Amino acid sequence: AGFRNVLTKIYGSRSAKNVVKAVMDGLLQLRDKETVASQRGVEIEVEKRW
């Protein structure tokens, strides 16, 4: 979930209650990059800065 998903969830209804519910649902579904990488079975490449 991301900000696009939150916007999609509130598209049909703009009542304050539904907007808050959609935002909270979207925020609770956010995952960090390590979790997503392990679920996809890929490694995270570390970028070396000069």
C-alpha positions in Angstrom: 0.0 0.0 0.0 1.1 3.5 -0.6 -0.2 7.0 -1.1 -1.8 6.0 -4.5 -3.7 3.3 -2.7 -5.0 5.7 -0.1 -6.1 8.1 -2.7 -7.9 5.3 -4.6 -9.7 4.2 -1.4 -11.1 7.7 -0.7 -12.0 8.4 -4.4 -15.6 7.5 -4.1 -16.4 8.9 -0.7 -15.2 12.1 0.8 -16.8 11.9 4.2 -14.3 12.7 7.0 -14.8 9.3 8.7 -14.1 7.4 5.5 -11.1 9.6 4.6 -9.6 9.0 8.1 -10.3 5.3 7.8 -8.7 5.0 4.4 -5.6 6.9 5.5 -5.1 4.8 8.6 -5.6 1.6 6.6 -3.1 2.7 4.1 -0.5 3.7 6.7 -1.0 0.4 8.5 -0.3 -1.5 5.3 3.0 0.2 4.6 6.0 -2.1 4.7 9.8 -1.4 4.9 12.1 -2.2 2.0 13.7 -5.2 3.9 10.3 -6.9 4.4 9.3 -6.4 0.7 12.7 -7.7 -0.5 12.5 -10.8 1.7 8.9 -11.5 0.5 10.0 -11.2 -3.2 13.2 -13.2 -2.6 15.6 -10.5 -3.7 18.6 -8.8 -2.2 18.9 -5.1 -1.5 21.9 -3.5 -3.3 23.7 -0.9 -1.2 24.7 2.1 -3.3 28.2 3.3 -2.6 28.5 7.1 -2.6 31.7 8.7 -3.7 
